[in-house]
Amino acid sequence: MSAPSARRPRPAGAVPGQVAGRLVGREREVAALAEALGAGRSCVVHGAVGTGKSALLAVASSIAVRSGLTPVRAWPGADRRAVLVVDDADQLPAEQLQRLARFRGPVLVAGDLDPDAVPVLLPDAERVAVRPVGAEAVAELVRRRAGAEVPPEVTRLFLRFSGGAAGVLSDALDLVAEGGFTAACLRDTLPSLRLPRLLRAVRRRWDSLDAGAVAVGRALAVLGETSLDVLCEVAGTPSLEALAAFERLVDARVAADGPMRVCSPALGHAVRHEMAPRDRERLHRTAARVLHRRRDTATAVAGHVVACAEPVAQPWAAPVLSAAARLHRAAGRAGDAARCLRAAVREPMDDRVAAEVADGLAELHLRCGVAPRAGELGRLAGGDRLDAVVLDWQCDEELLGLELGPVASAVSAAHAGAADRSGGPALRAFWLSLRGDCAELAERVLGAVADGAGDAVPDLVFAGLALLHSTSDYAAVLLELVPRLRARLVGAEDDWLVALEAWAHRANGDHAAVSRLVRELTARTSPARGCAALGAAAFVASAVDGGVPDEAAELLGRLGYAGTLPPAWVCTTLLHHRGRMHLELGSPRAALADATECGERLALWRADNPAIAPWRLVAAAAKARLGARATAREPVRRIGAAWGRLTPHESRIVRLALAGETNRAIATRFGVTQRAVELHLTRVYRKTGISRRVQLSAVFGD
């Protein structure tokens, strides 16, 4: 009998680490194998795809060696001390399976076999059924791979995805990037995983089934749990034929009954990945239409609409997606809500639904920290809520190109000269603070926000900035208002208060408090948000005041604020204090560049309040250190000439690449695809005249 593979068993006790990791919760099966082999009996390990049969077979081989047997994978003739090891027995021809009964010694067989066929093959064999593991075993496997305790929600997501199949779970854990063991990341990551073992299993099943069963199986994978009548409509198959096909799928261990479904979500994803994109799109469109006609839940219908690559172009689509987004948001699933609203933007909608979608997106961007996209806001332009989104995410240069209203224009150097100086009290306080002290008006606005009046983000941001521009003791005012303001703010709105609180502690000389607040803030929010840049400016100012500019340089490099900064208002203050940092680090030319750019930006806003950013002092100190040759017209260098050619996002990616992060890890960190990271790096290569990743250190080194 020929060997299915050329693998050789390891010595006794030498179970590979990846195999040992799949044996958690398998104590009963291992004990049954040890008892049978000790008595010289054959063993048949059977179970569904990905349950860890091969891992148990490796353990059985090791047990056989300790029992004085010699595991072999080819027919050894008359050697009674040999034990024949046959993996993936379900893929062997029938005549080879029948030969197993004539083997003189014990036989170890593993495969996705029909339990009723085992007594026919090996009448006296010990049958070891490999069943799904439970939540405790899944939690232990995830903990070992993550290297730390994980939340119960993470365990539940892995258990539901794998169906308790240890092999599938192990494959999924191998593909989850470091730092991706959070519920939010896994909800996006797990459905997109392509597991080779499951794809191969699906193709083998389709080869053994008829076309009708394959069509029903694919429709079932798209629908998830469903009823027979819905399955018939989506698959386009009469009920009796669909029921017969479903029974064949159950016999092939692809589907399960009660309710009708694919055996596990992981297997369902594999079926969908195996399908041609055009066929998958057709089934999702059909499912959305059928479920909507049958008045199914909004979330069920929206799931199929979101899965479509192109708009369904139906008048009911946008209202259903908006309703589903509200349900997801109420359940704390911000990522699902964002996907529904982004799909709604593509669909035809009336003014009422458009306003609902705009408000829903603004809610996610402002309170849940979901990054906005310029194209979406551009299509939904109008309304103070979207204006506030641009204010919140003002370090995203694509958003600064949107001219939505006075709030958005007020934070962009490109539009500040043409901005409408009217507006509410908070915006008036901000404009007045550019020319002089208006702490009294700013304090009144912040008090009103604490009492529940006005819009939290615009009023808090503009009044807070106006207070920072004052010459009075703003630290005492801010720290007194912090408890009342925090009770008023929701979700990510509080991040702006944290940045303002960091400035208050900096004014009091408490660098430890500033460091704690800013590091916590930047760890949970995107550098594209203005609050991150404002908090970073407070940290840099405090670090320079405390004589630790190296800490400031490390933070700026990690956040991508080491190169060219976006033309946002909060970055003006950051430029000034970054210039001070360069002076302390012995880089007067970089300090002069930052001070000069800071002055140019202040001129665009026609801001002449010296309390905002005394950049002239930094520029004068830098020129003095450079000597008589240094003038404002000289070419300047910003932390290496190459950094100045990069966008902020490119700078962040380069910093992570220099730190040894892989493209996959960088993609996970920023919530984008690996292909997007590769495209960013390609643009960096073109800008700097290099062709390989290993050359980055030569161009961007200190």
N, C-alpha and C positions, 0 to 999 in steps of 0.2 A: 504493500500500500504506500503510495507516494506521500510525502510530507506536505501538508498545506503551507508550511513556511519553514524557513531554515533556522528559526530561533532555537537556541539551546537553553535549557533550564540552568538557573544559577545554583551555586552550592547551597547546602542546607542553611536555612536562616537568613540567606541573603536576598530578601525581598526588596525590589527597587522602591525608592522613595515614592515615586508617583503611584505605584501599585499599593504600597502600604497606606497611602492617603485615602484610598477608596475602600479600605476594609473597616472603617469606623462603622459600628453597628452591625457587623457581620460575624459576631462571636458564635452564634448558633450554627451558621453554615460552616465555619471553620471547624467547629467541634464535630459536626457530622462527617466532614471529609476525613478528619484524623481517625475517627473510629472505624470508618469503612476501610481505609487504606491499611490500618493496623491489622485488620482481619483479612487482608489480601483481596478485598472485593473491589469491583469496578464502581466508578462514580460518574453520574451524568449531571452536569451543572446546566440548568436551563432557566431561561428568563427572557424578558423583552430586551430590545436593543438598548445598549448603554447602561445596563444595570450593574455592570462590573463583573461579568462572568470571566473575562480573561484574567482579571486580578485574582479571583478565587482559584483559577486554574494554575496560576503561578505559585500560589500558596500550596496548593495540592501537590505540585511537583516538588516543592521543598520538603513537604511532609513525607513524600514517597522516598526521598533520599535518606531522610532520618530513619525510615523503616527498612532500609537495606535494599530498596528497589532502585533501578536505573531508569529514569525518565528518558524516553526516546520519542522522536517524531517521525520515524520511518519504520516500516514493518521489520522486526528484528529476527524473524525466523522462529526458532524453537526455544529461545532464551526465556525461561520461566521467571527469572528475576527482573525482567524488563517490564516497565509500565508504559503503555502506549498513550501518548498525549495528543489529543485531536482538538484543536480550537476551531471555531467557526464551522462546526459540523453541519449546520443548516445549509452551507454552501457546497457541500460535497455531493457528488452524484450518488444516486440510490444504490448502485452496485457496490460502491466503496463503503457506504454505511452498513450494508448487509454483511460485509466481511468482518466487521468489528466483533460479531458474535463468535467467530471462529478463532479469534486470538486467544492464545493459551494463558496469558497472564492478565493482570488487571488492566483496565482501560479507563483513562480520564477523558471525558468528552464534555465539551462546552459549546453552547450554541442556542440560538432562538428556536428551540425544538418544541414540537407538540408533545406535551407530557404524556398523552395517551399512546404515543408511538414508542416511548422509551422502553416499556416492557417487551415489545416485539424485538427491538434491537438488542437489548442486554437484559434478559429476564431477571437476573439476580443483582443487578446494579442498584446502588444507593442513589436515589433521586434527590438532588439538592436544588430546591427552587430558590432562585435569587429574586426576592421581592423588593419593592421600593423601600428605602430607608425612611425613618421618621424625622421629625423636626429637630430632635436633639442631635442626631448624627449629622444632619445638614449644618446645623449651627457649629458643630465641632470642626467639620471640614472647612467651612468658610473662615472660621477663626484661625485655623492653622495657615490657610493661604494668605489671609489679610495680615497676619502677624499681630493681631490685636482683637479685643472684643468688638463685636459688631452689634448694631441695634436689632431688636427683634424683627422690625420691618424688613431689614435686609435679608434675614433668614427666610421670612415668609415669601419674599420675591424669588429667591433662589429655589425654594421648595416647590412653589407653584410652577415655575418655569421648567424645572427638570422632572417634575412628577416623582421625585425621590429616587431617580435613576442616578446612581453614584458616578457612573462613567460619563454621563451627560453633564452632570454637575462639575466633575473634574475638568472636562473640556471647556466649559463656560468659565470656570475660575481661571484657567490658563489664558483666556482671551480678554479678561477684564483688566484694564490698565491699573497701575499703582495709583492710589488715590480715588479710584472709581467705586469703592465699596460703600457708597451712600445710596439711599433709596432714590433720590432724585436722579442720579446718574444711571442707576440700574434700570429705571423705568424706560429710559431712552436706549440704553445699550443692549439689554437682553434681547429685545425683539429683532435687532439687526444682526445678531451673531449668526454666522454661517458655520455650522458644525459639520465637518467632513463625514464623520461616522454616520450621522443621521441622514445626510444627503445621499450617501451610498445606500443606506438601508431603504430610503424612499424609492430610489431608482430600482433596487432589487424587487421591492414589492410591486411596483408598477409593471415590471417585466413579467411578473407571475400572474397579474390580474388582467381582466378584460377591460376594454375601453370604457364600458359603462361604469364599472367600479372605480376606475381612475377619475372619471368626470365627477362622480359623486364624492369621492375622497377629496378632490381639490375644492369643490364647493363647500364641503364640511370644514376644511381647513380655513377657508376665508370667513365662514360664518362663526366659527367657534361652537359654543353650545347652542343647539337649535332644535326645532321640532321637525317632524317629517314633512308637513305641508310646506314650510318655508324652504326646506332643503330641496323639495321637488321643484318649486318655482325657480330657485336660483340655478339649480343644475339643469333645468329644462328637461326633466325626466318624469314620466308618469309614476304615480305613487307606488304601484306594485313593483315596477322595475327598480325604483330607487330603494325600496325596502330590501329587495333581494341583493342589490349591490352593496347596501350597508352591511348586511349580514356577512357577505364575503369579506368586507373590510374588517369586521370584527374577528372573523376566523384568521385573517392575515395579521392580526394584532396591530392594526393601524387605527381602528376606531373602537370606541367603548359606548355602551348603552347607558341610558338613564341619567341625564338626558343624552341625546345623540351628540357625540363630540369626538375629536381626535384624542388619542390616548394621553398626550401631554402637550402643553403649550409649545415646548421645544420641538416636538415632532410636527406640530402644526406650522411653526415658523419654517421648518425645513421643507415642508410640502410647498409652502408659498414661495420660498426661495428657489425651489426647483422649477417652478412654473415660468413660462415666458412672460415678460412684463406686460405684453398686450393682453394675454389671457387673464392675468391677475387683475389688471385694470378693468376688464370687461366684467369679471365676477363681482368686484367691489361696486361698480356702478349698478349692476343688477340687484345686488343685495341692498344697497341704499334705497333704490326705487321700491323694492318689494317691502322692506321694513317700514318705509314711510307710508306706503299705501295701507299697510296693516296697522298703522298708528302705534308702532313700537316706540320705545323710549328715545328721547332726543340723543342721549349719549350713544346708544347702539347705532342709530342712523348716522350720526356725525362721525363715528369711528370709520365707517366705510367711505364717507365723503373725504375725510382727511387722508385716507390711504390712496386716493386717486391722484395721479400725477398732474392731471389737467382738470379744470373746473367741470363740474357736472352741468353747469349752465341751466339750472332749474330754479324757478322763483321761490320754491320752498327751501332751498339749500341754505341760504344765509340766515333766515330766521331760526332754522333748526340748529345750525352751528352756534349761533349766539346763545340760544337756550342751553345747549350742551355746555358751553363755556361757563355759564353761570353755575350750573350744577357742579362742574369740576372745581371751580373756584371755591364754592361753598364747602366742598369736601377736602380742600387743601391740596388739590392737584393742579398747581399753577402751570406746570409744563403742558399737561393735557389741555387746559383752558387756552393757553397761548396757541397751541396747534390748531384748535378749533377756530379761533378768531382769525388767525393768519389764512386759513382756508376760506373763511367767510369773505375776506378782503377780495379774493379772486372772483367771487360770485356776484351776479346781478342783485342789487338791493335798492330799496327805496330810502328816502331820507331818514325815516324813523329807525330802520334797522341799521343804517350807516352810523347814526348817532349812538345807538347801543353798542355797536362794534368799537367805535372810537373810544367810548367811555370804558368799555371792558379792557381794551388794550392799554389805555392810560392807567387803569387800576393795577394791571399786572406789572407795568413798567415802574410805577411809582411806589407801589406797596410790596411787591413780591420780588423786585430786583431782576425781572426778566428783561433781557437786553432788547431794545427796539431796533427796527430796521427802517432806514430812511424811505425805502420804496413804499412801505405800508403807511407811514405817517404822511407821505406826500399825497397818497390817494385819499386819505381821510382828513386832509388839511382843514382846519377850522375848529374853533373852540379853545377855551382856556386850558382844558385838561391836556391836550396835545402840546400846547405851548409850554406847560409845566414839565412835560416829558423831556423836551429839548433842554430846558433849564437843568433838570436832574442829570441828564446824560450829556452834558455840555462838552465833555472831552472826546466825544465821538465826532470826528470832523465831518462825516457824511451828514449827520444831523444838523450841524451848524450851517449847512448849505440851505436848509429849509427856512423860508421867511414866513413864519406862521403868524406872528404878532409881536407886540412890544416886549413881552416877557422873554421870548426866544431871542429877539434881536439884541436885548440888553446884555446878553452874555457873550456875544460874538464880536470880536474886534473888527471883523469885516463889515458888519452892518450897524455898529454902534453909532456912527456919525449920522445915519439916516433914521435912527430909531425914534419912535414917538415918545417924547419925554412925559406924556401924560400917563395915567394909570392909577392904580390904587395907592394907598399910603405907603406900603412897603416898597413899591417901585420908586415912588417919589423920594423916599428916604435914601434909597440906594443912589439915585442920581445926585441928590444934594450932597451926599457924603463924598462924592468925587471932588468936590470943591471946598468942603469945609466940614466941621463937626456938626452932626445932627443926631447925637446920641439920644436926645430926649424923644424925638419922633420914633426912632428905631425901638426904643424901650417900650413905648406905648403899643407899637404894632406887635411886638413879641408878647406883651401881656394879653393883648386881644387874642392872639393865637392860642395861648395857654387857656383862655376862657372859652375856646371853642368857636371863635369867629374867624371868618376868612378861609382861604385855601391853605392847607398846611405847608406844602412844599414851597410855592412861590413866596409866601409871606415870611416863612421862617428863613429862607435862604437870603432874600434881599434885605430884610431887617437885620439878620445876623451879620451879613457882610457890612452893612452900614455901621453897625455897632463896632465891628473890628476896625473900621476906618477912623474911629473917634480917638481923641486924645485923652478921654476920661478913663476912669477905672472900670473898663467894661467887664473885667473878670468877675468882680463881685456881682454885677447885674446878671451875667449869664449863669453863674453857679447858683444864684438864688432862684432863677426861673427854670432851671433844668428839671427838677422833679415835676413841676406843673406841666411843662411842655411834653415831657416823656409820657405822661398819662393821656395826652391828647393825640400823640402820633401813633401810626399803625405800621407795622412791618418795616420795610426798607426806608420809610420816611425818617425813622429814628437815626439813620446813619448820618444825616446832615447835623443833627443835634450832637452826635458824638464828635464830629469834626469841630464844631464850634466849642464844645466842652474842652477839647484838646487845646485849642487856642487859649481858653481861660486858664488852664493849668500852666501853659507856657508862660503866660503873663505873670503867674505866681512863682515861676522858677521851679516847678515840680516836673522834672524831666521823666521820672519814673512813671508818673500818672499819664503823661503824654505818650510815652512809649507803649504802655499797656493799651491805651485806648486806640491808638493808630494801628498798632499791629493787629489787634482784634478786628478793627474796621477793614483794613486792607486784606485780611485773610478771608472775609466773607463777601466782599463786594468787588465789582469790576473796576479796573482802573479807568474805564471810559466814563464813569460817573464823576461828576464834579466834586462830590463829597470826599472821594478818595484823594483827589488832587489837593483839596483844601486841607484834609488831614495830613497828607504828606508834607505840605508846606509848613504846618505847625510842627511836625516832627523835625524837619530840617532846621527850622529856626531854633527849636529847643536844643537840638544836638550841637549846633554851632555855638549857642550861648553856653552850653555845658562843656565845651572843649572836646566833643567826640564827633567830629565831622565824618569820620570813617563809617559810623553807624548810618548817617544820612546818605552817604554814597551807596551803601549796600541796599538800603530801602529803595532808593530811586532806580537803581539798576534792576532790582527785582520787579518793580512795577512798570518798567519801560519808560520812566520819566527822565532818563539820562540823556536822551538826544533831543530832537526838535519837539517842542510841545505844541499842542493844538492851540488855535487862536481863541481860547476861552478865557473868561475873566479870571477864574480862580487860578489859572496858570500864570497870570501876571505876577501875583504874589509869590508863587512858587519860583518863578524866574529870579526874582530879587533875592530870595534866601538861598537859592542854588548858587547864585553868584557869590554870596558870602561864604558858602561852603567851599567853593573853588579857591577862594583866597586863603582859607585856612588850610587847604590841602596843597598849597603851593602852586596853583595853576592860574596865574593872573590873566593870561590871555583868554581862557575860558570864562573867567569871572567878568572880564570886560565885555565879552560877547553877550553874556546873559544880561548884564546891566544895560547895555545899549539896546537890546531888544525889548527889555522891560520898559525903558523910556519911550521907545517907539510905540509900543502898545498903549501906554498911558496917554500919549498924544492923540491917538485915534479916538479915545473916549473923552478927550479934552479934560483929563483929570489932572488937577494941579494941587491936590491935597497932599502935602509932604508926609502925612502920617500913613498913607497907603503903602508906599514902597519907596524909601529914600535911595533910589538907585544911583543918584549922582555921587553919593558917598562911596558906594562900591566901585563905581567907574573911576573915581579919582584915586582910590587906593590901588586899583589894578594898574592904572597908568603910572603911578609912582613906582610901583614895583617893576614894571616893564622898562622904565627909564625913558630917556628923551626920544627914543625911536618909536615908541608906542603911541599911536594916534588912533582916533576913532575910525580913520579911513583904512587902517591896516587890515589885511586879511586876518580873520580871527578863526580860532579852532575850538570847537565844542567837544571836549572829551574825546579827541580823536576825530579827524576830519570825516571819516567814514560814517560816524554816528549821525552827523547832521544831514545826511542824504536819506535817512530812513524815516518812515512814519512811526508814530508811537507804537502801533501794534507790531510793526516789523521789529522795532527795537526790543519789545518784550519777547518776541519769539527768538531773536538772536541771543538775548541774555540766557534764556532757558537752554538753547542749543549749546551755548558755551559751557553751561553748567552740567552738560552731559545728559540732558533729557532727550528721550527719543521723540520722533514725530508723533507717535501714538499717544505718548504721555502729554505732550504739548496740546494735542487736539482735545484730549479729555479735559485738561485744565481750562481751556477756553470754550468748551462746548461746541467745537466745530469738527468737521471731518478731517481725517488725516491728509486727504488730497488738498484741502485748503491750506494746511500748514506747508505742504510741499510747494504750492504755488507761491506763497509768501517768501519762502526761502529762495525760490528761483528768481524772484524779482530782486531780492537782496544780492544774489550772485551777479546779476546783470548790472546793478548799480555800482558794485564795487570791483567789477572786472575779474571775478574769480569763478571757478567752475565746480568746486567740491566743498563739502561740509567741513572737511579737515582744514581748509584754508581760512575759516572764519577767525580762528585765534590769531592768525598773523595780521589780519586786517583790523580786528576790533580789540586786540589786546591792549592792556594798559600802557 
